[in-house]
Amino acid sequence: MGLEETEQSNDFDIFKEEQSDIPSDENLRRVVELAELQLAQEEKVKILSEQLDVESKKLRDISQNQFPSLMDEISLKSFTLMSGRMISVIPKVKASITEPRKEKAFAWLRANNHGGIIKNEVISSFGKGEDEKAASLKVELISKGFETKQKESVHGNTLSAFVRELKESGYAFSTEVSELLGIYEYKFTKIT
């Protein structure tokens, strides 16, 4: 046994001492099995998620397009099945302001006294240990030397409720304003 082999043996002995809980072959087999099981399960979830997306689109087409169209065609707003279940066609309104339309949409809301639904955040970033500076900062953020960001937004549900309330009160949105506010009207069927 040469010097090199002796050093290698000593290194291995030291490794064995440091690694006294080397996993058994059985435990290593279980690790491999669980890894394979997890990968297989991740693939199943991916496939099911894709199937759910497809089926959700089909349901949306039936409940928001096909069924309401048929009910409109035969002039029914609701219908009771022999089972006692009620089918109703419910009008819905959604609205969403996209980034390219944001400035004009907010201007329209403000000009028409609806600026109250716009959320306005002013954000300032501080480093570690600057809690006192952050607490004392009130009005003059820029004059204190801190970068600030201002973010204005209108939550989608707030905007949708606002549009729905105005429409229910008889307000007619122009095509331009409908586009600015991203107003989308649709009907869907509800079966209870």
C-alpha positions as CSV (number, residue, x, y, z in Angstrom):
1,M,0.0,0.0,0.0
2,G,1.6,3.3,-1.1
3,L,1.4,6.7,0.5
4,E,-1.3,7.8,-1.9
5,E,-3.5,4.8,-1.1
6,T,-3.0,5.4,2.6
7,E,-4.1,9.1,2.2
8,Q,-7.2,8.0,0.2
9,S,-8.1,5.5,2.8
10,N,-7.7,8.0,5.6
11,D,-9.9,10.5,3.6
12,F,-12.6,7.8,3.2
13,D,-12.4,7.0,6.9
14,I,-12.8,10.6,7.8
15,F,-15.7,10.9,5.3
16,K,-17.4,7.8,6.9
17,E,-16.9,9.4,10.4
18,E,-18.4,12.7,9.2
19,Q,-21.2,10.9,7.3
20,S,-22.3,8.4,10.0
21,D,-25.9,8.5,8.7
22,I,-25.2,7.5,5.1
23,P,-28.6,6.5,3.7
24,S,-29.2,2.8,3.3
25,D,-29.8,1.4,-0.2
26,E,-33.5,1.0,0.8
27,N,-33.8,4.7,1.7
28,L,-32.0,5.7,-1.5
29,R,-34.5,3.5,-3.4
30,R,-37.4,5.3,-1.7
31,V,-35.8,8.7,-2.7
32,V,-35.7,7.7,-6.3
33,E,-39.3,6.3,-6.2
34,L,-40.6,9.5,-4.6
35,A,-38.8,11.6,-7.2
36,E,-40.3,9.6,-10.0
37,L,-43.7,9.7,-8.3
38,Q,-43.5,13.5,-7.9
39,L,-42.5,14.0,-11.5
40,A,-45.4,11.8,-12.7
41,Q,-47.9,13.6,-10.5
42,E,-46.6,17.0,-11.8
43,E,-47.3,15.8,-15.3
44,K,-50.8,14.6,-14.4
45,V,-51.5,18.0,-12.8
46,K,-50.3,19.8,-15.9
47,I,-52.5,17.7,-18.2
48,L,-55.5,18.1,-15.9
49,S,-54.9,21.9,-15.8
50,E,-54.9,22.0,-19.5
51,Q,-58.0,19.9,-19.7
52,L,-59.7,22.2,-17.1
53,D,-58.9,25.2,-19.3
54,V,-60.5,23.5,-22.3
55,E,-63.6,22.4,-20.4
56,S,-63.9,25.9,-18.8
57,K,-63.9,27.5,-22.2
58,K,-66.6,25.0,-23.4
59,L,-68.7,25.8,-20.3
60,R,-68.3,29.6,-20.8
61,D,-69.4,29.2,-24.5
62,I,-72.5,27.3,-23.4
63,S,-73.5,29.5,-20.5
64,Q,-72.5,32.9,-22.1
65,N,-73.2,32.3,-25.8
66,Q,-75.2,29.3,-26.8
67,F,-77.8,29.2,-24.0
68,P,-78.5,33.0,-23.8
69,S,-78.8,33.2,-27.6
70,L,-81.3,30.4,-27.6
71,M,-83.3,31.9,-24.7
72,D,-83.3,35.3,-26.6
73,E,-84.4,33.6,-29.8
74,I,-87.4,32.0,-28.1
75,S,-88.0,35.1,-26.0
76,L,-87.5,33.5,-22.6
77,K,-85.8,35.1,-19.6
78,S,-86.3,32.1,-17.4
79,F,-87.6,28.6,-17.5
80,T,-88.4,25.9,-14.9
81,L,-87.4,22.3,-15.7
82,M,-89.6,19.4,-14.7
83,S,-87.0,18.6,-12.0
84,G,-87.8,22.0,-10.5
85,R,-84.5,23.5,-11.4
86,M,-84.7,27.1,-12.7
87,I,-82.8,28.4,-15.7
88,S,-82.3,32.2,-15.7
89,V,-80.6,34.4,-18.2
90,I,-78.7,37.1,-16.2
91,P,-77.2,40.2,-17.9
92,K,-73.7,41.0,-16.7
93,V,-71.3,43.9,-17.2
94,K,-67.6,43.8,-16.8
95,A,-65.2,46.7,-17.3
96,S,-61.4,46.9,-17.3
97,I,-59.1,49.8,-18.2
98,T,-56.0,48.6,-20.0
99,E,-52.7,50.5,-19.8
100,P,-52.9,52.2,-23.2
101,R,-56.3,53.6,-22.3
102,K,-55.5,54.5,-18.7
103,E,-54.7,58.2,-19.0
104,K,-57.8,59.0,-21.2
105,A,-60.1,56.8,-19.1
106,F,-59.0,58.4,-15.8
107,A,-59.4,61.9,-17.4
108,W,-63.0,60.9,-18.4
109,L,-63.7,59.6,-14.9
110,R,-62.4,62.8,-13.3
111,A,-64.1,65.1,-15.8
112,N,-67.4,63.3,-15.1
113,N,-67.1,63.5,-11.3
114,H,-66.3,59.8,-10.9
115,G,-62.6,60.2,-9.9
116,G,-63.4,58.9,-6.4
117,I,-63.1,55.3,-7.7
118,I,-59.5,55.9,-8.8
119,K,-57.0,54.6,-6.2
120,N,-53.8,56.7,-5.9
121,E,-50.7,55.3,-4.3
122,V,-47.5,57.1,-3.7
123,I,-44.6,54.7,-2.9
124,S,-41.2,55.5,-1.5
125,S,-38.4,53.0,-1.0
126,F,-36.1,53.1,2.0
127,G,-33.0,51.1,2.8
128,K,-32.3,49.1,5.9
129,G,-32.2,51.2,9.1
130,E,-34.1,54.1,7.6
131,D,-37.3,53.5,9.6
132,E,-37.2,57.0,11.2
133,K,-36.9,58.7,7.8
134,A,-39.8,56.7,6.5
135,A,-42.0,57.6,9.5
136,S,-41.2,61.3,9.3
137,L,-41.7,61.5,5.6
138,K,-45.1,63.1,4.9
139,V,-45.5,65.5,2.0
140,E,-42.1,66.4,0.6
141,L,-40.7,63.1,-0.5
142,I,-38.8,64.4,-3.4
143,S,-37.3,67.3,-1.5
144,K,-35.9,64.8,1.0
145,G,-34.0,63.0,-1.7
146,F,-36.0,59.8,-2.0
147,E,-37.3,58.3,-5.2
148,T,-41.0,58.0,-5.3
149,K,-43.4,56.2,-7.6
150,Q,-47.0,57.1,-8.1
151,K,-49.5,54.5,-9.2
152,E,-53.1,55.1,-10.0
153,S,-55.5,52.3,-10.5
154,V,-59.2,51.3,-10.5
155,H,-59.9,47.8,-9.3
156,G,-61.8,45.8,-11.9
157,N,-64.7,44.9,-9.6
158,T,-65.1,48.5,-8.5
159,L,-65.1,49.7,-12.1
160,S,-67.6,46.9,-13.1
161,A,-69.9,47.8,-10.2
162,F,-69.7,51.5,-11.1
163,V,-70.5,50.9,-14.8
164,R,-73.4,48.5,-13.8
165,E,-74.9,51.1,-11.4
166,L,-74.7,53.9,-14.0
167,K,-76.3,51.6,-16.7
168,E,-79.1,50.6,-14.3
169,S,-79.8,54.3,-13.6
170,G,-80.3,54.8,-17.3
171,Y,-76.9,56.3,-18.2
172,A,-75.9,55.5,-21.8
173,F,-72.1,55.2,-22.4
174,S,-70.8,56.4,-25.7
175,T,-68.9,54.0,-27.9
176,E,-65.7,55.9,-27.1
177,V,-66.2,55.8,-23.4
178,S,-67.2,52.1,-23.6
179,E,-63.9,51.4,-25.3
180,L,-62.0,53.6,-22.8
181,L,-63.4,51.8,-19.8
182,G,-63.3,48.4,-21.5
183,I,-67.0,47.8,-21.0
184,Y,-68.0,44.2,-21.9
185,E,-71.7,43.3,-21.7
186,Y,-72.8,39.7,-21.8
187,K,-75.5,37.4,-20.5
188,F,-75.0,34.1,-18.9
189,T,-77.4,31.3,-17.8
190,K,-77.7,30.3,-14.2
191,I,-79.2,27.0,-13.3
192,T,-80.4,26.6,-9.7
